[in-house]
Amino acid sequence: MILETKARYFGPADSVQVAIALQEDDYTSAAPKLREGTVEILHQNAALFTETFTAEHRVLWFDGDTNYDTAEDRGLFYFFLHHPPVQQLMSVRVTVTLGDGRTATQQVGIDVDSDDADWQNPVLSGRDPTAYEKDPEGIPYRDV
């Protein structure tokens, strides 16, 4: 079983994003076999946030399927924690238990990204909205 966790704190949006990949050794999804998982956001060793999840929380992809008929399960889970009470010395610990009794735990530090703010919602951090140029040749737009 492969359990891979990545986490990042985004300063301008004041939020933590946790991405989890749960796969078999042949890289196929193990998400349907998940009986229970736990995500913990830690400050040093004290839990700031704890959430349990099951196989139903997995993210399904519909690449190129305009009718959303065929879902692809890549074994991915995403969690977001907005406005954590601290912004440093944080880590995330993920524990999973599969239906066949296999378990795994991983603890990783939370990366900090405070500069890449262009795609973030500026309202959350009190910044002025970004004035993007409209390109009629590119993405269509409409004035509201």
N, C-alpha and C positions, 0 to 999 in steps of 0.2 A: 504494500500500500504506500502511496506517495501522499504526503501532507505538506503542502507548501503554502506559507503565509507571508504576505507583504502588507505593510501598513505605512501610511504617510499622514502627517499632520499638515493641513493647508492653512497657513496663517491668515491670509486675507478673508477666507470664509470661516475661520475659526472652527474647523471640523477635522475629524479623523476618519480616513477611509481604510477599511480592512478588506483585503482580497484574499480568498482562500481557494486553493485548488486541492481537490480530493480525488485521487485517481488510483487505479490499479497499477501494478508494475509495468503493464504493457501500454500505459497512458490512456486507457479507456476510463470513462467516468465511473467512480465508485459512489457518486452522490445518491443514486437510488437505494443503495445498501445502508445509508446512514440511518442509524436508529436515534442517536442523539449527539449533539455537539454543543460546546460551550465556547463563547468568545468572551475574554476578559481584557479590558483595558486597565493596565496597571500603572501606578505611580510608585516607582521603586517596587515594593512587593505588596502594596495595598491596592485592592481592587477599587477602581473608580466606577466601573460599569461592567455588568455581567449580563449576558443574554444567551439563552439556549436556542438552538435551532434544530430542525429536522430536514429530511430529504425534500420536503415540500418548499423549502426556502431557496432551492438552487435556481440559478439563472439559466434560462433556455435561450438559445440563439436561433434566429430565423434568417440566416444570411441568404440574401437573394430570393427568398420566398415571399413574394408579394401578397400571397393569401394567408400567410402564417399557418400553413398546414403541416409542415414538417419541422419539428423542433429538434435542434441538436443539443445534446447534453454534454458539456465539456467538463463537468464536475466542478463548476465554479460557484462560489458564494460571495456576496458583498454585504458589508455592514458599514453604517455611518454613525458617528457620534458627533453631534453638533454642540459647540460651546463646552468643551471639557473644562473642568475647574482648574486644571493646570496645563501648561504647554511645553513642559520639558521633563526630562527623566522619565519618559513614558515607554512602555512596552506593551505588547499584546501577547496573550497566551490563548492558544486554541487547543481544545481537547475534543476528540471524536471517538465515538463507539459505533462500530458497524453491527449489523444484524447478526453476523456470524461470530461475534465476540471479539473481533480484533479491535484494538485501541491504539491511539497515537496522540502525542502531545507535542506541541512546538511553541516556543516562546521566542519572539523576535523584537528588536528595538523598533520604535516608530521613527521613520525618517521625517525630517522637517523640511518643508518647502514653503518658504515665505515670500518668494520673489515671483513665481509664475502665477500671476493673478488675472491675466487677461480673460480667461474663460470662466472665472468665478463670478458669482452673482455679487455685484458691488453693494447692493442694498444691505446684505448681511453684515458688512464691516463698516457701513456708513460712508462709503466712497461714492463719488459721482459716477454715474453710468458712463461706460466707454462709448464714444461717438464713432461707430464703425462707418466706413464709407460704403455707400450702396453701389453695387456693380450690376447694372441691368443685363450685362452679358453673362454674368456668372449665376449666382443663386437668385432665383426669383424672389421678389419681395413685394409687399403691399403696404401702403400707408394706411394707418388705422385712424 
